[in-house]
Amino acid sequence: MDILQVVFWLLTIMAIGCALGVVLSRNPVNSVIFLILTFFAISGHYLLLNAQFLAIVNIIVYAGAIMVLFLFVIMLMNLNADTEPQKSWLVQLAGVLSGGTLFLVIIAAISKAHLMGVISEESSKIGLIKVLGQVLFKQYVLPFEISSVLFLSAMIGAIVIGKKEAE
């Protein structure tokens, strides 16, 4: 067994275990911590796929910024299990039916999937930051610049709205 396969299976077991911890944990803070660990495991999978940029962005954006925001909101809301209303059996039945339907869709998608046999030499360079930058700034430079102007205008709009409410 290759070392990459061992790392893959360890990351997979960690991702599935932590994802189950997110769903099954009764404490919301523990759920967020399990979600952060799940994101780290997924970033490890990205590294195994030679997609370093996605791994770093996943850690910085999701495990960093968004999870800090989740923790902040959870701690602000002060969620207690004592104040949480009990769910009716109809809501629980709907949850079980929707989860079962999702499970069937995933099984159907996996059974119809075709595995690719040969990986070419160029496909191993797809996830590299150098290749991504070349494609982004050669083929997609206009949409990239338009999106940056849109983000800038959204930031200016948020500052203007925030300033009016503060005054």
CNS distance restraints for C-alpha pairs under 8 A (distance, minus, plus):
assign (resid   1 and name CA) (resid   5 and name CA) 6.68 0.50 0.50
assign (resid   1 and name CA) (resid   6 and name CA) 7.26 0.50 0.50
assign (resid   2 and name CA) (resid   6 and name CA) 6.58 0.50 0.50
assign (resid   3 and name CA) (resid   7 and name CA) 6.24 0.50 0.50
assign (resid   4 and name CA) (resid   8 and name CA) 5.98 0.50 0.50
assign (resid   4 and name CA) (resid  48 and name CA) 7.54 0.50 0.50
assign (resid   5 and name CA) (resid   9 and name CA) 6.13 0.50 0.50
assign (resid   6 and name CA) (resid  10 and name CA) 6.14 0.50 0.50
assign (resid   7 and name CA) (resid  11 and name CA) 6.07 0.50 0.50
assign (resid   8 and name CA) (resid  12 and name CA) 6.03 0.50 0.50
assign (resid   8 and name CA) (resid  45 and name CA) 6.88 0.50 0.50
assign (resid   8 and name CA) (resid  48 and name CA) 7.50 0.50 0.50
assign (resid   9 and name CA) (resid  13 and name CA) 6.04 0.50 0.50
assign (resid  10 and name CA) (resid  14 and name CA) 6.11 0.50 0.50
assign (resid  11 and name CA) (resid  15 and name CA) 5.99 0.50 0.50
assign (resid  11 and name CA) (resid  41 and name CA) 5.29 0.50 0.50
assign (resid  11 and name CA) (resid  42 and name CA) 7.52 0.50 0.50
assign (resid  11 and name CA) (resid  44 and name CA) 6.74 0.50 0.50
assign (resid  11 and name CA) (resid  45 and name CA) 6.96 0.50 0.50
assign (resid  12 and name CA) (resid  16 and name CA) 6.12 0.50 0.50
assign (resid  12 and name CA) (resid  41 and name CA) 7.20 0.50 0.50
assign (resid  13 and name CA) (resid  17 and name CA) 5.88 0.50 0.50
assign (resid  14 and name CA) (resid  18 and name CA) 5.92 0.50 0.50
assign (resid  14 and name CA) (resid  37 and name CA) 7.95 0.50 0.50
assign (resid  14 and name CA) (resid  38 and name CA) 7.11 0.50 0.50
assign (resid  14 and name CA) (resid  41 and name CA) 6.39 0.50 0.50
assign (resid  15 and name CA) (resid  19 and name CA) 5.96 0.50 0.50
assign (resid  15 and name CA) (resid  37 and name CA) 7.41 0.50 0.50
assign (resid  15 and name CA) (resid  38 and name CA) 4.80 0.50 0.50
assign (resid  15 and name CA) (resid  39 and name CA) 7.74 0.50 0.50
assign (resid  15 and name CA) (resid  41 and name CA) 5.31 0.50 0.50
assign (resid  15 and name CA) (resid  42 and name CA) 6.75 0.50 0.50
assign (resid  16 and name CA) (resid  20 and name CA) 6.15 0.50 0.50
assign (resid  16 and name CA) (resid  38 and name CA) 7.66 0.50 0.50
assign (resid  17 and name CA) (resid  21 and name CA) 6.19 0.50 0.50
assign (resid  18 and name CA) (resid  22 and name CA) 6.23 0.50 0.50
assign (resid  18 and name CA) (resid  34 and name CA) 5.07 0.50 0.50
assign (resid  18 and name CA) (resid  35 and name CA) 6.67 0.50 0.50
assign (resid  18 and name CA) (resid  37 and name CA) 6.44 0.50 0.50
assign (resid  18 and name CA) (resid  38 and name CA) 5.47 0.50 0.50
assign (resid  19 and name CA) (resid  23 and name CA) 6.56 0.50 0.50
assign (resid  19 and name CA) (resid  34 and name CA) 6.75 0.50 0.50
assign (resid  19 and name CA) (resid  35 and name CA) 6.53 0.50 0.50
assign (resid  19 and name CA) (resid  38 and name CA) 6.09 0.50 0.50
assign (resid  20 and name CA) (resid  24 and name CA) 5.90 0.50 0.50
assign (resid  21 and name CA) (resid  25 and name CA) 5.46 0.50 0.50
assign (resid  21 and name CA) (resid  31 and name CA) 6.49 0.50 0.50
assign (resid  21 and name CA) (resid  34 and name CA) 5.91 0.50 0.50
assign (resid  22 and name CA) (resid  30 and name CA) 7.42 0.50 0.50
assign (resid  22 and name CA) (resid  31 and name CA) 4.23 0.50 0.50
assign (resid  22 and name CA) (resid  32 and name CA) 6.84 0.50 0.50
assign (resid  22 and name CA) (resid  34 and name CA) 5.39 0.50 0.50
assign (resid  22 and name CA) (resid  35 and name CA) 5.91 0.50 0.50
assign (resid  23 and name CA) (resid  31 and name CA) 7.06 0.50 0.50
assign (resid  25 and name CA) (resid  30 and name CA) 6.56 0.50 0.50
assign (resid  25 and name CA) (resid  31 and name CA) 5.72 0.50 0.50
assign (resid  26 and name CA) (resid  30 and name CA) 7.86 0.50 0.50
assign (resid  26 and name CA) (resid  31 and name CA) 7.65 0.50 0.50
assign (resid  26 and name CA) (resid  81 and name CA) 7.95 0.50 0.50
assign (resid  27 and name CA) (resid  31 and name CA) 6.39 0.50 0.50
assign (resid  28 and name CA) (resid  32 and name CA) 6.36 0.50 0.50
assign (resid  28 and name CA) (resid  74 and name CA) 7.05 0.50 0.50
assign (resid  28 and name CA) (resid  79 and name CA) 7.65 0.50 0.50
assign (resid  29 and name CA) (resid  33 and name CA) 6.37 0.50 0.50
assign (resid  29 and name CA) (resid  71 and name CA) 6.66 0.50 0.50
assign (resid  29 and name CA) (resid  74 and name CA) 7.19 0.50 0.50
assign (resid  30 and name CA) (resid  34 and name CA) 6.14 0.50 0.50
assign (resid  31 and name CA) (resid  35 and name CA) 6.14 0.50 0.50
assign (resid  32 and name CA) (resid  36 and name CA) 6.25 0.50 0.50
assign (resid  32 and name CA) (resid  67 and name CA) 6.79 0.50 0.50
assign (resid  32 and name CA) (resid  70 and name CA) 7.21 0.50 0.50
assign (resid  32 and name CA) (resid  71 and name CA) 6.86 0.50 0.50
assign (resid  33 and name CA) (resid  37 and name CA) 6.40 0.50 0.50
assign (resid  34 and name CA) (resid  38 and name CA) 6.18 0.50 0.50
assign (resid  35 and name CA) (resid  39 and name CA) 6.27 0.50 0.50
assign (resid  36 and name CA) (resid  40 and name CA) 6.40 0.50 0.50
assign (resid  36 and name CA) (resid  62 and name CA) 7.88 0.50 0.50
assign (resid  36 and name CA) (resid  63 and name CA) 5.13 0.50 0.50
assign (resid  36 and name CA) (resid  67 and name CA) 6.83 0.50 0.50
assign (resid  37 and name CA) (resid  41 and name CA) 6.31 0.50 0.50
assign (resid  38 and name CA) (resid  42 and name CA) 6.24 0.50 0.50
assign (resid  39 and name CA) (resid  43 and name CA) 6.10 0.50 0.50
assign (resid  39 and name CA) (resid  58 and name CA) 6.99 0.50 0.50
assign (resid  39 and name CA) (resid  59 and name CA) 6.89 0.50 0.50
assign (resid  39 and name CA) (resid  62 and name CA) 7.15 0.50 0.50
assign (resid  39 and name CA) (resid  63 and name CA) 6.00 0.50 0.50
assign (resid  40 and name CA) (resid  44 and name CA) 6.28 0.50 0.50
assign (resid  40 and name CA) (resid  58 and name CA) 7.99 0.50 0.50
assign (resid  40 and name CA) (resid  59 and name CA) 6.54 0.50 0.50
assign (resid  40 and name CA) (resid  63 and name CA) 7.20 0.50 0.50
assign (resid  41 and name CA) (resid  45 and name CA) 6.48 0.50 0.50
assign (resid  42 and name CA) (resid  46 and name CA) 6.35 0.50 0.50
assign (resid  42 and name CA) (resid  55 and name CA) 7.76 0.50 0.50
assign (resid  43 and name CA) (resid  47 and name CA) 6.33 0.50 0.50
assign (resid  43 and name CA) (resid  54 and name CA) 7.39 0.50 0.50
assign (resid  43 and name CA) (resid  55 and name CA) 4.38 0.50 0.50
assign (resid  43 and name CA) (resid  56 and name CA) 7.29 0.50 0.50
assign (resid  43 and name CA) (resid  58 and name CA) 6.27 0.50 0.50
assign (resid  43 and name CA) (resid  59 and name CA) 6.74 0.50 0.50
assign (resid  44 and name CA) (resid  48 and name CA) 6.36 0.50 0.50
assign (resid  44 and name CA) (resid  55 and name CA) 6.95 0.50 0.50
assign (resid  45 and name CA) (resid  49 and name CA) 6.33 0.50 0.50
assign (resid  46 and name CA) (resid  50 and name CA) 6.41 0.50 0.50
assign (resid  46 and name CA) (resid  51 and name CA) 5.20 0.50 0.50
assign (resid  46 and name CA) (resid  52 and name CA) 6.63 0.50 0.50
assign (resid  46 and name CA) (resid  54 and name CA) 6.50 0.50 0.50
assign (resid  46 and name CA) (resid  55 and name CA) 5.30 0.50 0.50
assign (resid  47 and name CA) (resid  51 and name CA) 5.47 0.50 0.50
assign (resid  47 and name CA) (resid  52 and name CA) 5.42 0.50 0.50
assign (resid  47 and name CA) (resid  55 and name CA) 6.12 0.50 0.50
assign (resid  49 and name CA) (resid 127 and name CA) 7.58 0.50 0.50
assign (resid  50 and name CA) (resid 124 and name CA) 6.93 0.50 0.50
assign (resid  50 and name CA) (resid 125 and name CA) 7.39 0.50 0.50
assign (resid  50 and name CA) (resid 126 and name CA) 7.74 0.50 0.50
assign (resid  50 and name CA) (resid 127 and name CA) 5.52 0.50 0.50
assign (resid  50 and name CA) (resid 128 and name CA) 6.76 0.50 0.50
assign (resid  51 and name CA) (resid  55 and name CA) 6.43 0.50 0.50
assign (resid  51 and name CA) (resid 126 and name CA) 7.41 0.50 0.50
assign (resid  51 and name CA) (resid 127 and name CA) 3.86 0.50 0.50
assign (resid  51 and name CA) (resid 128 and name CA) 5.84 0.50 0.50
assign (resid  51 and name CA) (resid 129 and name CA) 7.95 0.50 0.50
assign (resid  52 and name CA) (resid  56 and name CA) 6.23 0.50 0.50
assign (resid  52 and name CA) (resid 127 and name CA) 6.47 0.50 0.50
assign (resid  52 and name CA) (resid 128 and name CA) 6.25 0.50 0.50
assign (resid  52 and name CA) (resid 129 and name CA) 7.07 0.50 0.50
assign (resid  53 and name CA) (resid  57 and name CA) 6.09 0.50 0.50
assign (resid  53 and name CA) (resid 127 and name CA) 6.93 0.50 0.50
assign (resid  53 and name CA) (resid 128 and name CA) 6.74 0.50 0.50
assign (resid  53 and name CA) (resid 129 and name CA) 5.72 0.50 0.50
assign (resid  54 and name CA) (resid  58 and name CA) 5.85 0.50 0.50
assign (resid  54 and name CA) (resid 127 and name CA) 7.72 0.50 0.50
assign (resid  55 and name CA) (resid  59 and name CA) 6.29 0.50 0.50
assign (resid  56 and name CA) (resid  60 and name CA) 6.08 0.50 0.50
assign (resid  57 and name CA) (resid  61 and name CA) 5.62 0.50 0.50
assign (resid  57 and name CA) (resid  62 and name CA) 7.63 0.50 0.50
assign (resid  58 and name CA) (resid  62 and name CA) 5.30 0.50 0.50
assign (resid  58 and name CA) (resid  63 and name CA) 6.63 0.50 0.50
assign (resid  59 and name CA) (resid  63 and name CA) 4.81 0.50 0.50
assign (resid  59 and name CA) (resid  64 and name CA) 6.12 0.50 0.50
assign (resid  60 and name CA) (resid  64 and name CA) 4.89 0.50 0.50
assign (resid  60 and name CA) (resid  65 and name CA) 6.65 0.50 0.50
assign (resid  61 and name CA) (resid  65 and name CA) 5.18 0.50 0.50
assign (resid  61 and name CA) (resid  66 and name CA) 6.33 0.50 0.50
assign (resid  62 and name CA) (resid  66 and name CA) 5.04 0.50 0.50
assign (resid  62 and name CA) (resid  67 and name CA) 6.25 0.50 0.50
assign (resid  63 and name CA) (resid  67 and name CA) 5.51 0.50 0.50
assign (resid  63 and name CA) (resid  68 and name CA) 7.88 0.50 0.50
assign (resid  64 and name CA) (resid  68 and name CA) 6.18 0.50 0.50
assign (resid  65 and name CA) (resid  69 and name CA) 6.31 0.50 0.50
assign (resid  66 and name CA) (resid  70 and name CA) 6.20 0.50 0.50
assign (resid  67 and name CA) (resid  71 and name CA) 6.12 0.50 0.50
assign (resid  68 and name CA) (resid  72 and name CA) 6.09 0.50 0.50
assign (resid  69 and name CA) (resid  73 and name CA) 6.19 0.50 0.50
assign (resid  70 and name CA) (resid  74 and name CA) 6.08 0.50 0.50
assign (resid  71 and name CA) (resid  75 and name CA) 6.03 0.50 0.50
assign (resid  72 and name CA) (resid  76 and name CA) 6.06 0.50 0.50
assign (resid  73 and name CA) (resid  77 and name CA) 6.07 0.50 0.50
assign (resid  74 and name CA) (resid  78 and name CA) 6.25 0.50 0.50
assign (resid  74 and name CA) (resid  79 and name CA) 6.73 0.50 0.50
assign (resid  75 and name CA) (resid  79 and name CA) 7.46 0.50 0.50
assign (resid  79 and name CA) (resid  83 and name CA) 7.85 0.50 0.50
assign (resid  80 and name CA) (resid  84 and name CA) 6.76 0.50 0.50
assign (resid  87 and name CA) (resid  91 and name CA) 6.29 0.50 0.50
assign (resid  87 and name CA) (resid  92 and name CA) 6.81 0.50 0.50
assign (resid  88 and name CA) (resid  92 and name CA) 6.51 0.50 0.50
assign (resid  89 and name CA) (resid  93 and name CA) 6.00 0.50 0.50
assign (resid  90 and name CA) (resid  94 and name CA) 6.17 0.50 0.50
assign (resid  91 and name CA) (resid  95 and name CA) 6.24 0.50 0.50
assign (resid  92 and name CA) (resid  96 and name CA) 6.27 0.50 0.50
assign (resid  93 and name CA) (resid  97 and name CA) 6.12 0.50 0.50
assign (resid  94 and name CA) (resid  98 and name CA) 6.06 0.50 0.50
assign (resid  95 and name CA) (resid  99 and name CA) 6.01 0.50 0.50
assign (resid  96 and name CA) (resid 100 and name CA) 6.03 0.50 0.50
assign (resid  97 and name CA) (resid 101 and name CA) 6.10 0.50 0.50
assign (resid  98 and name CA) (resid 102 and name CA) 6.17 0.50 0.50
assign (resid  99 and name CA) (resid 103 and name CA) 6.15 0.50 0.50
assign (resid 100 and name CA) (resid 104 and name CA) 6.24 0.50 0.50
assign (resid 101 and name CA) (resid 105 and name CA) 6.25 0.50 0.50
assign (resid 102 and name CA) (resid 106 and name CA) 6.20 0.50 0.50
assign (resid 103 and name CA) (resid 107 and name CA) 6.21 0.50 0.50
assign (resid 104 and name CA) (resid 108 and name CA) 6.10 0.50 0.50
assign (resid 105 and name CA) (resid 109 and name CA) 6.11 0.50 0.50
assign (resid 106 and name CA) (resid 110 and name CA) 6.13 0.50 0.50
assign (resid 107 and name CA) (resid 111 and name CA) 6.14 0.50 0.50
assign (resid 108 and name CA) (resid 112 and name CA) 6.28 0.50 0.50
assign (resid 109 and name CA) (resid 113 and name CA) 6.15 0.50 0.50
assign (resid 119 and name CA) (resid 123 and name CA) 6.49 0.50 0.50
assign (resid 119 and name CA) (resid 124 and name CA) 7.56 0.50 0.50
assign (resid 120 and name CA) (resid 124 and name CA) 7.09 0.50 0.50
assign (resid 121 and name CA) (resid 125 and name CA) 7.57 0.50 0.50
assign (resid 122 and name CA) (resid 126 and name CA) 7.07 0.50 0.50
assign (resid 125 and name CA) (resid 131 and name CA) 7.05 0.50 0.50
assign (resid 126 and name CA) (resid 131 and name CA) 6.50 0.50 0.50
assign (resid 126 and name CA) (resid 132 and name CA) 7.33 0.50 0.50
assign (resid 127 and name CA) (resid 131 and name CA) 7.24 0.50 0.50
assign (resid 127 and name CA) (resid 132 and name CA) 6.90 0.50 0.50
assign (resid 128 and name CA) (resid 132 and name CA) 6.27 0.50 0.50
assign (resid 129 and name CA) (resid 133 and name CA) 5.95 0.50 0.50
assign (resid 130 and name CA) (resid 134 and name CA) 6.23 0.50 0.50
assign (resid 131 and name CA) (resid 135 and name CA) 6.25 0.50 0.50
assign (resid 132 and name CA) (resid 136 and name CA) 5.98 0.50 0.50
assign (resid 133 and name CA) (resid 137 and name CA) 5.96 0.50 0.50
assign (resid 134 and name CA) (resid 138 and name CA) 5.78 0.50 0.50
assign (resid 135 and name CA) (resid 139 and name CA) 5.47 0.50 0.50
assign (resid 135 and name CA) (resid 140 and name CA) 6.80 0.50 0.50
assign (resid 136 and name CA) (resid 140 and name CA) 4.96 0.50 0.50
assign (resid 136 and name CA) (resid 141 and name CA) 6.06 0.50 0.50
assign (resid 136 and name CA) (resid 144 and name CA) 7.38 0.50 0.50
assign (resid 137 and name CA) (resid 141 and name CA) 4.65 0.50 0.50
assign (resid 137 and name CA) (resid 144 and name CA) 7.87 0.50 0.50
assign (resid 140 and name CA) (resid 144 and name CA) 6.10 0.50 0.50
assign (resid 141 and name CA) (resid 145 and name CA) 6.14 0.50 0.50
assign (resid 142 and name CA) (resid 146 and name CA) 6.13 0.50 0.50
assign (resid 143 and name CA) (resid 147 and name CA) 6.03 0.50 0.50
assign (resid 144 and name CA) (resid 148 and name CA) 6.26 0.50 0.50
assign (resid 145 and name CA) (resid 149 and name CA) 6.29 0.50 0.50
assign (resid 146 and name CA) (resid 150 and name CA) 6.26 0.50 0.50
assign (resid 147 and name CA) (resid 151 and name CA) 6.15 0.50 0.50
assign (resid 148 and name CA) (resid 152 and name CA) 6.14 0.50 0.50
assign (resid 149 and name CA) (resid 153 and name CA) 6.16 0.50 0.50
assign (resid 150 and name CA) (resid 154 and name CA) 6.13 0.50 0.50
assign (resid 151 and name CA) (resid 155 and name CA) 6.18 0.50 0.50
assign (resid 152 and name CA) (resid 156 and name CA) 6.26 0.50 0.50
assign (resid 153 and name CA) (resid 157 and name CA) 6.05 0.50 0.50
assign (resid 154 and name CA) (resid 158 and name CA) 6.14 0.50 0.50
assign (resid 155 and name CA) (resid 159 and name CA) 6.27 0.50 0.50
assign (resid 156 and name CA) (resid 160 and name CA) 6.19 0.50 0.50
assign (resid 157 and name CA) (resid 161 and name CA) 6.12 0.50 0.50
assign (resid 158 and name CA) (resid 162 and name CA) 5.97 0.50 0.50
assign (resid 159 and name CA) (resid 163 and name CA) 5.95 0.50 0.50
assign (resid 160 and name CA) (resid 164 and name CA) 6.28 0.50 0.50
assign (resid 161 and name CA) (resid 165 and name CA) 6.49 0.50 0.50
assign (resid 162 and name CA) (resid 166 and name CA) 6.28 0.50 0.50
assign (resid 163 and name CA) (resid 167 and name CA) 6.40 0.50 0.50
